Amino acid sequence: MIGRILTVARREFASYFDHATAYILLVIFLGINFYFYFQEAYILDEASLRPMLSLLPWLLLFFIPAVCMRSFAEERNTGTLELVLAQPIEVLEFLLGKFLGVLLFLLVAMAGTLGIPFGLSWGADLQWGVVFSQYLGSVFLISALISVGLWASSLTRNQVTAFIIGVTISFALYLIGLPTVTLSLPAPLAALASRLGVLGHFSNVARGVIDLRDILYFLALGAAFLSLTYFSIMRERLSRGRQAYRRLRVGVLGLVGIAIVAALAGAQLRGRLDLTPGKVYTLSPATAELVRGLDDLVTLKLFRSTELPPELTPVSRDVDDLLQDLDATGGANVNLVRVDPAADPEAEEEAGLLGVSPARFRVYNDDAVSIREGYFGLAVQYAGENQIIPLIRQTVDLEYRLATMIRALTRPERPNVAIMTGHGELDLRSGLRLANTRLSLEYDVSEFSVDSMTMAVPDSVDVLVIAGGREPLAPMEGEIVSRFVDEGGSLFVLKSGVTADMQARFAGPTFDPALDSLLEVRGLGIVPAMAYDLDFNEQVQVPSGLGPLIIPYPLWALAQPASRHVIVEGVANVPMRFGSPLLIEVEDSTTVTPLLATSDVGGRLQTPRSIDPNQDWLEAIAPEDVAVETLAAAYSQPGGGRIVLAGSSSLIADETLRRSVSGLAGVVFFQNAIDWLAQDEALISIRSKDRAPPPLRFPSQWLRDLTRYGNLAGVPLLFILIGGLRLARRRGVQHRTYTDGGALV
């Protein structure tokens, strides 16, 4: 049986490469793919295949029916289908051979895109596990659409008709899962439609997680349409009145029904392989350790309405996965409860008392728009206390938020973080409001200032933060802070060695003798210069005669990890606006660890100097000044406290967090540093789970161009060359003549 299937598959596969149409389809598919991919990827500068995957289903919507339309339609039209089936081969074997042959051809098309990830690997540390999952998800999608295309081809003798039917059915499978359709359906039907839609399952696999539910869906979809194709072929061989025909019809309908039920019931299955770096969709070891170590019962109460908007369906699925993981890991210490406040008055009253309010969303039905309310909130309960998430909109940081809530409720005492004030620093009321919101989830946050009665930092303070400051510390204040560190306290200094005025477009050096002395005795220092980075930097808007322009601004460097320290685990692109390089001079290198640095095209600019964004930075920077500069470092004093020094306070400033696309990276770095300083590192690995693709930075422009044009032009030309040679060889063989004895003339 396998031998006959492979024989048909080889025949089908080879037949594609005997016609110019196949090469034209391949070139069009690859050309469109490459063109739109590099248009988006090089603008985003991300080493990710997501731009290709967002376009791929829509390309395959037309490409696969075009490939499949001849499979049975041509066989019917030429009369070879009856001839083939008259041979000692079963219809099922012939069908599976056709399927395998088409699949091999489409795998060749997908293999043509492999130049993208290999090219990206020259400019980034590519997430190969995610790439593997994305290609595997593409194979699942291709296999399902092939079964649709074969069924369409089996219905008619006309290839154009088969193409139109294939595109229509495939588009319908795409459409039923889209909000355009689900929003117009009643909630139960909308939930079913979202589960049957192709695109939702494909996007789940494409994110880097191979889930058993998605695999079962694609297998069920393929089995259903292959069964219909089998019936379409067999019905012409059987009389409509015979019992065999009726049995065939019932059997095929039964198989299709089983496939639909399997696709729907598969939502209850569990089992997934997380191929993302750091296992971002899998429960972290730190979270598992936290829930296993609970000394009393924690209740996770999910308030969820049955009728939720369809766009929350994938979010709901991820929430269920996470809560079930917590429940299974915590055992008797975790109690998972699900209630529907819309159907249970007591649950509705409890939700209101806790602060979980119904969300309002639009529903489109019968060409009218109505407003409905639904619950999708979560409460964490422990020893009579509660912490809530009123509405779960996304799950990117849900594990971290839940772990933070559980620790806040179950930890007997919370560490105290004090923000130093009195010198023009960023404080809780102006400049650190957003950072304070994040810190307050885990710590008691207060302010600390020195007056004539202050002799020491209070014993209740675990971490002291100095964020900027226009005025220097007094000598006495420096001694108080230094003594605090010597006695085991932890200090976080975020301060630049320059003062920059964007309105005047000028920057000058600034000095803080008391703080400099405190750092100097520990081998640290802040250089009164500005760090720049020609490669990793933010953009700034500047006026011009043609309107506002967005240009790179090297003085707004995006710092990169400089070591494998726990603070910078999963952290990248930390905004260091007008940051200063650090001076590190220690005899024992184990006491200081660099945390953040510029790239190898960074360096420092001495001040005073102009900071005008419009200047020619290549002329302003001398080649000998280009070097990697350390921008943040961690210090551990033997027998004493800890220090984290960052050459800029901007990374936690409210303005940066609101306007910078990399603001979140600064907050994560800040929170990780506070955790390390408080010697409480349990949540760092959870918080630092990085779902963002790595930045794309080629070492040279020619490699960047080679990756782009080698794929955009080189790969299609290679297929054209192969096709030309093969077709020329085939034409030459066809024009040869033979003697009666079989010899070539």
Legacy VTK file of the C-alpha trace (Angstrom):
# vtk DataFile Version 3.0
C-alpha trace
ASCII
DATASET POLYDATA
POINTS 745 float
0.000 0.000 0.000
2.723 2.463 0.984
4.635 1.670 -2.191
1.624 2.477 -4.386
0.972 5.719 -2.462
4.584 6.800 -2.958
4.439 5.943 -6.638
1.414 8.182 -7.133
3.061 10.894 -5.012
6.237 10.826 -7.146
4.173 11.008 -10.323
2.146 13.945 -9.007
5.179 15.776 -7.648
7.215 15.368 -10.860
4.289 16.439 -13.036
4.329 19.941 -11.546
7.904 20.527 -12.621
7.162 19.441 -16.169
5.064 22.552 -16.803
6.078 26.197 -16.843
2.942 27.073 -14.846
4.403 25.569 -11.675
7.542 27.700 -11.901
5.454 30.813 -12.576
3.381 30.080 -9.467
6.515 29.528 -7.379
8.129 32.760 -8.537
4.949 34.776 -7.912
4.472 33.220 -4.461
8.076 33.829 -3.397
8.317 37.285 -4.979
5.206 38.607 -3.229
6.259 36.974 0.033
9.754 38.456 0.011
8.705 41.910 -1.166
6.119 42.546 1.527
8.131 40.799 4.237
11.241 42.950 3.842
9.142 46.090 3.434
7.824 45.588 6.978
10.656 43.718 8.704
13.340 46.265 7.851
11.144 49.115 9.052
10.523 47.363 12.389
14.132 46.108 12.605
12.926 42.923 14.311
14.322 39.447 13.682
10.931 37.815 13.378
8.944 35.918 10.758
5.642 37.413 11.938
5.372 39.821 8.946
5.609 36.816 6.629
3.163 34.756 8.664
0.571 37.528 8.741
0.576 37.539 4.922
1.104 33.805 4.343
-2.501 32.588 4.907
-3.806 35.087 2.364
-1.182 34.078 -0.196
-1.995 30.409 0.358
-5.689 31.213 -0.046
-5.041 31.628 -3.794
-1.791 29.710 -4.245
-2.986 26.319 -2.978
-6.245 26.209 -5.004
-4.172 27.194 -8.059
-1.827 24.265 -7.396
-4.602 21.771 -6.610
-7.108 22.693 -9.302
-5.631 20.320 -11.883
-5.216 17.311 -9.570
-8.564 15.620 -10.309
-10.201 18.073 -12.719
-7.552 17.419 -15.365
-7.714 13.673 -14.767
-11.495 13.789 -15.317
-11.245 16.014 -18.370
-8.661 13.835 -20.126
-10.301 10.587 -19.072
-7.207 9.323 -17.278
-8.955 9.098 -13.896
-10.989 6.056 -14.955
-7.899 4.544 -16.563
-5.799 4.971 -13.419
-8.474 3.614 -11.117
-8.837 0.584 -13.362
-5.302 -0.362 -12.363
-4.585 -2.453 -9.228
-4.725 0.563 -6.925
-7.339 1.580 -4.377
-9.055 4.949 -4.525
-7.781 5.767 -1.036
-4.208 5.003 -2.097
-4.592 7.177 -5.177
-6.070 10.015 -3.091
-3.337 9.874 -0.437
-0.679 9.763 -3.147
-2.153 12.867 -4.764
-2.251 14.606 -1.380
1.358 13.724 -0.618
2.555 14.843 -4.068
0.887 18.246 -3.748
2.218 18.589 -0.198
5.778 17.913 -1.386
5.447 20.573 -4.074
4.199 23.142 -1.551
6.986 22.199 0.864
9.412 23.099 -1.916
7.698 26.498 -2.108
8.046 26.970 1.663
11.667 25.806 1.503
12.266 28.736 -0.819
11.526 31.072 2.104
14.175 29.523 4.368
16.611 32.139 3.149
14.781 34.640 5.368
15.592 33.085 8.772
19.105 32.134 7.713
19.702 35.680 6.502
18.255 37.145 9.695
20.648 35.011 11.736
23.484 37.229 10.453
21.909 40.208 12.183
20.336 38.740 15.326
20.309 35.856 17.757
17.320 34.249 16.101
14.739 32.354 18.170
15.066 29.062 16.300
12.483 27.265 18.432
9.898 29.844 17.426
10.996 29.598 13.777
10.543 25.810 13.868
7.074 26.188 15.378
6.124 28.782 12.764
7.152 26.567 9.868
5.432 23.581 11.461
2.275 25.661 11.831
2.586 26.603 8.157
2.751 22.908 7.233
-0.425 22.254 9.257
-2.210 25.092 7.471
-0.952 23.975 4.055
-2.067 20.382 4.672
-5.572 21.486 5.650
-5.929 23.775 2.628
-4.643 21.048 0.279
-7.494 18.797 1.409
-9.929 21.613 0.579
-8.295 22.160 -2.826
-8.383 18.449 -3.701
-12.070 18.255 -2.813
-12.802 21.269 -5.011
-10.866 19.682 -7.876
-12.773 16.421 -7.482
-16.139 18.148 -7.994
-15.624 19.306 -11.578
-13.821 18.765 -14.853
-13.042 22.460 -15.253
-9.858 23.685 -13.550
-11.034 27.306 -13.295
-14.216 26.176 -11.575
-12.138 24.049 -9.197
-9.968 27.078 -8.413
-12.974 29.268 -7.647
-14.567 26.603 -5.426
-11.282 26.056 -3.564
-10.780 29.763 -2.916
-14.394 30.185 -1.805
-14.365 27.290 0.688
-10.950 28.280 2.067
-12.056 31.884 2.454
-15.174 30.718 4.285
-12.984 28.791 6.740
-10.950 31.949 7.285
-14.005 34.127 7.581
-15.978 32.200 10.208
-13.362 32.871 12.846
-12.967 36.595 12.143
-14.668 39.265 14.289
-16.530 40.436 11.171
-18.626 37.261 11.384
-18.513 36.295 15.050
-19.660 39.714 16.237
-22.912 39.269 14.307
-23.680 35.847 15.802
-25.308 34.922 19.105
-22.718 34.190 21.782
-22.934 30.337 21.680
-22.628 30.287 17.879
-19.858 32.887 17.984
-17.855 30.666 20.345
-18.287 27.688 18.002
-17.360 29.778 14.962
-14.186 31.087 16.606
-13.131 27.501 17.357
-13.749 26.419 13.773
-11.904 29.344 12.196
-8.547 28.491 10.632
-6.652 31.697 11.366
-6.996 31.536 15.149
-5.434 28.072 15.301
-2.672 29.052 12.888
-1.739 32.133 14.931
-1.542 30.011 18.085
1.034 27.678 16.535
2.878 30.543 14.843
3.645 32.243 18.174
5.997 29.409 19.142
3.705 26.995 21.010
2.722 23.632 19.534
-0.603 22.927 21.212
-2.388 19.590 21.021
-5.693 21.383 20.440
-4.408 23.125 17.319
-2.826 19.952 15.953
-6.105 18.067 16.458
-8.011 20.849 14.696
-5.853 20.742 11.558
-5.901 16.931 11.496
-9.690 16.966 11.822
-10.065 19.584 9.085
-7.824 17.649 6.714
-9.578 14.338 7.463
-13.009 15.887 6.861
-12.220 17.234 3.405
-10.215 14.182 2.351
-13.272 12.097 3.290
-15.446 14.338 1.117
-12.934 13.997 -1.729
-13.034 10.201 -1.389
-16.830 10.286 -1.570
-16.737 12.583 -4.610
-14.545 10.090 -6.501
-16.320 6.933 -5.351
-19.871 8.115 -6.064
-19.221 7.926 -9.819
-18.164 4.307 -9.475
-21.268 3.229 -7.543
-24.908 3.198 -8.479
-27.024 5.613 -6.444
-29.529 2.901 -5.666
-27.068 0.333 -4.364
-26.560 -0.393 -0.700
-22.823 0.200 -1.041
-23.456 3.798 -2.109
-25.721 4.435 0.871
-23.183 2.911 3.242
-20.468 5.072 1.708
-22.550 8.213 2.110
-23.392 7.458 5.726
-19.786 6.535 6.502
-18.353 9.694 4.992
-20.926 11.910 6.714
-20.093 10.119 9.950
-16.377 10.775 9.469
-17.026 14.450 8.729
-19.228 14.686 11.831
-16.576 13.007 13.967
-13.965 15.441 12.608
-16.136 18.458 13.479
-16.817 17.125 16.978
-13.112 16.387 17.453
-12.210 19.923 16.390
-14.706 21.390 18.858
-14.113 18.957 21.718
-10.364 19.335 21.316
-10.634 22.661 23.147
-10.826 20.636 26.359
-7.534 18.847 25.764
-4.304 19.903 27.417
-0.771 19.420 26.248
1.647 21.790 24.575
5.274 22.173 23.637
6.599 25.665 24.340
9.505 26.414 21.972
9.866 30.099 22.858
13.071 31.299 24.547
12.592 31.225 28.285
9.330 29.249 27.887
7.242 32.425 27.984
3.951 30.514 27.651
4.836 27.964 30.339
4.572 28.382 34.092
7.898 29.703 35.408
9.871 27.671 37.980
9.678 30.688 40.300
5.878 30.724 40.083
5.713 26.973 40.607
7.946 27.255 43.670
5.801 30.098 45.004
2.496 28.203 44.835
4.027 24.960 46.129
5.403 26.804 49.148
2.092 28.327 50.257
1.225 27.632 53.884
-2.509 28.145 53.469
-5.217 28.072 50.829
-5.186 30.657 48.021
-8.383 30.918 45.979
-8.282 32.022 42.348
-11.823 33.087 41.475
-12.529 33.750 37.813
-15.621 35.822 37.093
-16.454 35.107 33.467
-19.694 35.494 31.561
-20.743 32.896 29.038
-21.445 35.586 26.460
-18.105 37.285 25.946
-17.098 39.122 22.773
-15.355 36.769 20.309
-12.157 38.834 20.350
-11.654 37.683 23.954
-11.844 33.986 23.008
-8.063 33.502 22.535
-7.431 35.515 25.710
-9.901 33.307 27.584
-8.104 30.209 26.366
-4.735 31.470 27.608
-6.282 32.458 30.946
-7.693 28.954 31.358
-4.313 27.411 30.567
-2.503 29.568 33.125
-5.075 29.077 35.886
-5.156 25.323 35.352
-1.353 25.220 35.519
-1.446 27.122 38.815
-4.181 24.861 40.155
-2.353 21.670 39.187
1.010 22.889 40.496
-0.316 24.284 43.773
-2.278 21.163 44.601
-4.229 21.526 47.854
-2.823 25.040 48.360
-4.636 26.501 45.325
-8.384 26.449 44.768
-9.617 27.420 41.305
-13.228 28.594 41.120
-15.103 29.703 37.994
-18.409 31.543 38.273
-20.717 33.329 35.868
-22.129 36.437 37.581
-24.672 36.886 34.781
-26.255 33.540 35.680
-25.709 33.545 39.465
-27.070 36.459 41.549
-24.826 35.582 44.499
-21.757 35.583 42.273
-22.865 38.907 40.789
-23.180 40.414 44.263
-19.763 39.070 45.284
-18.187 40.476 42.121
-19.620 43.888 42.914
-18.322 43.802 46.485
-14.842 42.858 45.269
-14.780 45.569 42.606
-15.109 43.323 39.552
-17.503 45.252 37.331
-19.086 44.146 34.067
-17.418 45.407 30.907
-19.467 46.811 28.058
-18.916 45.674 24.477
-20.644 46.059 21.146
-22.569 43.279 19.456
-23.603 43.412 15.785
-26.801 41.521 15.013
-29.384 41.874 12.242
-27.676 45.000 10.894
-28.005 46.661 14.297
-25.512 47.486 16.994
-26.340 46.699 20.603
-24.411 47.042 23.833
-24.005 44.086 26.151
-22.308 43.649 29.475
-20.057 40.778 30.433
-17.701 39.794 33.238
-14.111 38.740 32.714
-12.266 39.531 35.929
-10.189 37.668 38.472
-9.833 37.780 42.249
-6.971 36.329 44.308
-8.171 35.581 47.845
-6.133 34.664 50.923
-6.908 34.871 54.660
-9.850 37.202 54.147
-7.933 39.608 51.892
-8.390 40.127 48.162
-6.545 41.497 45.184
-8.365 41.807 41.878
-7.971 42.275 38.159
-11.285 43.934 37.183
-10.996 43.083 33.479
-8.511 40.761 31.796
-7.736 42.293 28.408
-4.501 40.453 27.569
-2.269 37.774 29.050
1.208 39.102 28.252
2.016 39.802 31.914
-0.804 37.878 33.608
1.469 35.277 35.209
3.619 38.020 36.715
0.590 39.924 37.983
-0.889 36.835 39.611
2.430 35.823 41.180
2.840 39.371 42.507
-0.640 39.314 44.025
-0.082 35.929 45.650
3.218 37.058 47.157
1.747 40.345 48.355
-1.075 38.509 50.131
0.974 35.687 51.600
4.167 37.536 52.564
4.080 38.625 56.239
6.057 41.838 55.656
6.766 43.862 52.541
10.198 45.442 52.031
10.371 49.235 52.129
11.742 51.301 49.256
12.520 54.936 50.040
12.869 57.627 47.365
15.344 60.349 48.393
14.089 63.927 47.941
15.266 67.471 48.601
17.685 68.006 45.704
15.363 68.235 42.709
15.189 64.481 42.239
12.320 62.688 40.581
9.803 61.979 43.328
6.529 60.156 43.827
4.410 63.172 42.945
6.326 64.469 39.926
8.311 62.214 37.689
7.905 58.768 39.299
4.155 58.303 39.418
4.093 55.451 36.906
7.134 53.728 38.386
5.575 54.072 41.847
2.437 52.326 40.606
4.502 49.305 39.554
6.648 49.293 42.695
3.662 49.523 45.007
2.483 46.111 43.877
5.385 44.496 45.720
6.846 47.081 48.093
5.925 49.752 50.586
7.136 52.953 48.925
7.922 56.134 50.861
10.047 59.267 50.602
13.174 60.093 52.598
14.854 63.454 53.103
17.628 64.622 55.395
17.159 67.498 57.845
19.047 68.780 60.871
17.614 65.991 63.044
18.449 63.138 60.669
21.427 61.059 61.710
20.843 57.921 59.644
18.580 56.257 57.136
15.719 54.628 59.109
16.130 50.933 59.864
12.812 50.245 58.142
14.299 51.196 54.757
15.602 48.257 52.744
16.395 50.083 49.490
17.202 53.772 49.043
16.708 55.283 45.576
18.400 58.470 44.337
16.776 59.365 41.012
18.507 62.335 39.405
18.808 65.632 41.253
19.609 69.167 40.134
21.503 69.974 43.345
24.382 67.987 44.850
24.187 66.112 48.143
25.589 67.855 51.206
28.691 66.210 52.710
26.653 65.073 55.721
24.035 63.504 53.445
26.755 61.637 51.582
28.085 60.263 54.870
24.609 59.138 55.966
24.029 57.295 52.683
27.530 55.780 52.732
27.013 54.520 56.279
23.667 53.039 55.231
25.433 50.942 52.571
28.252 49.925 54.917
25.695 48.636 57.398
24.031 46.382 54.824
21.558 48.701 53.139
21.034 48.792 49.380
21.349 51.870 47.180
20.022 52.537 43.691
21.579 55.592 42.011
20.118 56.780 38.707
21.982 59.908 37.718
23.625 61.430 34.678
26.879 63.367 34.700
25.416 66.037 32.420
22.532 68.478 32.401
20.781 68.675 29.026
18.433 71.418 27.867
16.466 70.369 24.775
15.071 73.869 24.259
18.523 75.450 24.242
19.903 72.299 22.542
22.928 72.385 24.782
24.391 70.151 27.503
27.023 70.755 30.141
28.713 68.709 32.860
27.362 68.452 36.389
29.103 67.303 39.549
28.020 65.906 42.904
31.147 65.675 45.100
29.489 63.878 48.018
27.875 61.260 45.789
31.010 60.947 43.672
33.049 60.323 46.813
30.598 57.667 48.001
30.902 55.855 44.674
34.652 56.394 44.258
35.623 54.503 47.413
33.753 51.540 45.958
35.470 51.733 42.563
32.586 53.378 40.736
32.064 56.743 39.109
29.867 58.756 36.754
31.749 60.339 33.841
30.617 63.959 33.103
30.041 63.119 29.433
27.193 61.914 27.235
26.963 58.370 25.965
25.796 57.857 22.393
24.940 54.884 20.232
24.819 55.119 16.439
23.030 51.791 16.108
20.672 51.320 19.071
18.867 54.584 19.765
15.463 56.203 19.933
14.042 58.529 17.342
13.095 62.152 17.872
10.734 64.460 16.023
12.257 67.620 14.566
10.624 70.416 12.530
11.470 70.954 8.879
10.190 72.811 5.849
8.289 69.686 4.820
6.736 69.204 8.247
7.872 67.188 11.278
10.568 64.597 10.583
11.387 61.500 12.636
15.155 60.945 12.803
17.493 58.754 14.886
18.964 60.474 17.933
22.201 58.830 19.135
22.115 60.692 22.473
18.960 58.775 23.358
20.750 55.459 23.511
18.978 52.134 23.962
21.232 50.187 26.317
21.807 46.461 25.807
22.651 43.735 28.358
26.371 43.692 29.171
26.417 40.448 31.187
24.272 37.508 32.256
23.406 39.106 35.592
19.918 38.299 36.868
18.921 41.983 36.712
19.221 42.093 32.923
17.716 38.682 32.288
15.342 39.139 29.336
15.961 42.907 29.252
17.018 44.854 26.159
16.681 48.339 24.672
16.599 50.215 27.980
16.156 53.960 27.220
19.088 56.028 28.537
18.315 59.569 27.391
21.400 61.779 27.804
22.967 58.995 29.827
26.546 59.081 31.029
29.214 56.374 30.825
30.333 54.792 34.080
33.850 54.570 35.458
34.720 51.185 36.985
38.043 50.824 38.813
38.020 47.894 41.238
40.759 45.500 42.274
38.336 42.633 42.774
36.312 42.284 39.593
33.810 40.014 41.339
32.397 42.939 43.302
31.208 44.848 40.207
29.238 43.459 37.269
28.400 45.571 34.198
24.668 45.462 33.526
23.981 47.684 30.518
26.200 49.054 27.772
26.147 50.651 24.338
26.752 48.637 21.206
30.194 48.544 19.595
29.318 51.704 17.660
28.690 53.649 20.852
30.967 55.963 22.755
31.078 59.195 24.742
30.935 62.886 23.861
32.652 65.396 26.135
30.648 68.375 27.359
29.786 71.219 27.091
28.497 70.759 23.557
25.491 71.089 21.273
22.831 68.391 21.380
20.999 69.556 18.243
19.387 66.427 16.703
19.935 67.802 13.182
23.730 67.809 13.342
25.811 65.369 11.324
26.738 62.801 13.950
29.319 61.054 11.785
31.237 64.335 11.549
30.746 65.166 15.232
32.221 61.847 16.378
35.897 61.075 15.954
36.571 57.451 14.901
38.933 56.924 17.848
36.094 57.799 20.258
33.920 54.872 19.140
33.864 52.230 21.889
31.545 50.171 24.049
30.543 52.211 27.102
29.128 50.785 30.327
25.900 52.542 31.297
24.813 50.569 34.376
26.582 48.320 36.867
25.863 46.294 40.006
28.112 46.372 43.094
28.149 43.910 45.995
30.087 44.982 49.069
31.517 42.029 51.023
29.809 42.012 54.375
27.868 45.147 53.417
25.119 46.320 51.112
24.520 46.427 47.421
24.560 49.247 44.868
23.089 49.544 41.384
24.401 52.542 39.458
22.772 53.717 36.221
24.046 56.710 34.263
20.576 58.166 33.665
17.365 58.717 35.598
15.295 58.997 32.424
14.624 55.286 32.172
12.012 55.485 34.960
10.762 59.032 34.356
7.061 59.381 33.605
7.762 61.198 30.336
9.907 58.350 29.043
7.413 55.708 30.079
4.570 57.523 28.350
6.329 58.397 25.099
9.101 55.881 24.542
8.305 52.623 22.772
11.021 51.062 24.959
9.655 52.496 28.197
8.537 49.101 29.445
12.117 47.803 29.210
13.215 50.602 31.557
10.521 49.681 34.084
11.467 45.991 33.964
15.139 46.864 34.516
14.168 49.161 37.394
11.981 46.533 39.073
14.575 43.797 38.579
17.217 46.039 40.146
14.986 46.813 43.145
14.313 43.086 43.639
18.045 42.322 43.541
18.843 45.152 45.932
16.152 43.916 48.325
17.640 40.415 47.939
14.243 39.183 46.846
14.731 37.816 43.341
11.841 35.364 43.113
9.822 37.337 40.546
12.643 38.495 38.272
12.504 35.444 36.014
8.722 35.835 35.672
8.764 39.562 34.980
11.603 39.258 32.504
9.901 36.775 30.219
10.567 38.444 26.897
7.907 37.960 24.221
9.421 40.593 21.952
11.513 39.367 19.005
15.227 40.195 19.099
16.313 43.431 17.405
17.736 43.116 13.907
21.208 44.647 13.679
23.417 43.516 10.798
27.164 44.000 11.301
27.401 45.666 7.878
25.131 47.189 5.266
26.189 44.736 2.578
24.978 41.789 4.696
21.668 43.582 5.182
21.359 44.120 1.428
22.491 40.556 0.681
19.761 39.157 2.930
17.122 41.297 1.268
18.057 41.091 -2.382
19.465 37.580 -2.178
15.981 36.443 -1.218
13.959 38.952 -3.235
15.832 38.418 -6.489
18.189 35.483 -6.020
15.726 32.789 -4.906
13.126 33.438 -7.664
15.921 33.577 -10.253
17.217 30.240 -8.979
13.811 28.630 -9.535
13.612 30.247 -12.996
17.038 28.817 -13.846
16.118 25.348 -12.599
12.826 25.481 -14.468
14.469 26.631 -17.672
17.064 23.855 -17.580
14.507 21.167 -16.740
12.037 22.245 -19.416
14.800 22.577 -22.009
16.029 19.081 -21.178
12.490 17.715 -21.391
11.936 19.421 -24.749
15.198 17.996 -26.028
14.200 14.476 -25.016
10.819 14.894 -26.701
12.498 15.838 -30.009
14.783 12.831 -30.096
13.960 10.024 -32.545
14.555 6.353 -32.081
15.355 3.504 -34.500
13.356 0.326 -34.573
15.943 -1.215 -32.287
15.526 1.531 -29.723
18.804 3.322 -30.457
18.889 7.117 -30.383
19.349 8.946 -33.670
LINES 1 746
745 0 1 2 3 4 5 6 7 8 9 10 11 12 13 14 15 16 17 18 19 20 21 22 23 24 25 26 27 28 29 30 31 32 33 34 35 36 37 38 39 40 41 42 43 44 45 46 47 48 49 50 51 52 53 54 55 56 57 58 59 60 61 62 63 64 65 66 67 68 69 70 71 72 73 74 75 76 77 78 79 80 81 82 83 84 85 86 87 88 89 90 91 92 93 94 95 96 97 98 99 100 101 102 103 104 105 106 107 108 109 110 111 112 113 114 115 116 117 118 119 120 121 122 123 124 125 126 127 128 129 130 131 132 133 134 135 136 137 138 139 140 141 142 143 144 145 146 147 148 149 150 151 152 153 154 155 156 157 158 159 160 161 162 163 164 165 166 167 168 169 170 171 172 173 174 175 176 177 178 179 180 181 182 183 184 185 186 187 188 189 190 191 192 193 194 195 196 197 198 199 200 201 202 203 204 205 206 207 208 209 210 211 212 213 214 215 216 217 218 219 220 221 222 223 224 225 226 227 228 229 230 231 232 233 234 235 236 237 238 239 240 241 242 243 244 245 246 247 248 249 250 251 252 253 254 255 256 257 258 259 260 261 262 263 264 265 266 267 268 269 270 271 272 273 274 275 276 277 278 279 280 281 282 283 284 285 286 287 288 289 290 291 292 293 294 295 296 297 298 299 300 301 302 303 304 305 306 307 308 309 310 311 312 313 314 315 316 317 318 319 320 321 322 323 324 325 326 327 328 329 330 331 332 333 334 335 336 337 338 339 340 341 342 343 344 345 346 347 348 349 350 351 352 353 354 355 356 357 358 359 360 361 362 363 364 365 366 367 368 369 370 371 372 373 374 375 376 377 378 379 380 381 382 383 384 385 386 387 388 389 390 391 392 393 394 395 396 397 398 399 400 401 402 403 404 405 406 407 408 409 410 411 412 413 414 415 416 417 418 419 420 421 422 423 424 425 426 427 428 429 430 431 432 433 434 435 436 437 438 439 440 441 442 443 444 445 446 447 448 449 450 451 452 453 454 455 456 457 458 459 460 461 462 463 464 465 466 467 468 469 470 471 472 473 474 475 476 477 478 479 480 481 482 483 484 485 486 487 488 489 490 491 492 493 494 495 496 497 498 499 500 501 502 503 504 505 506 507 508 509 510 511 512 513 514 515 516 517 518 519 520 521 522 523 524 525 526 527 528 529 530 531 532 533 534 535 536 537 538 539 540 541 542 543 544 545 546 547 548 549 550 551 552 553 554 555 556 557 558 559 560 561 562 563 564 565 566 567 568 569 570 571 572 573 574 575 576 577 578 579 580 581 582 583 584 585 586 587 588 589 590 591 592 593 594 595 596 597 598 599 600 601 602 603 604 605 606 607 608 609 610 611 612 613 614 615 616 617 618 619 620 621 622 623 624 625 626 627 628 629 630 631 632 633 634 635 636 637 638 639 640 641 642 643 644 645 646 647 648 649 650 651 652 653 654 655 656 657 658 659 660 661 662 663 664 665 666 667 668 669 670 671 672 673 674 675 676 677 678 679 680 681 682 683 684 685 686 687 688 689 690 691 692 693 694 695 696 697 698 699 700 701 702 703 704 705 706 707 708 709 710 711 712 713 714 715 716 717 718 719 720 721 722 723 724 725 726 727 728 729 730 731 732 733 734 735 736 737 738 739 740 741 742 743 744
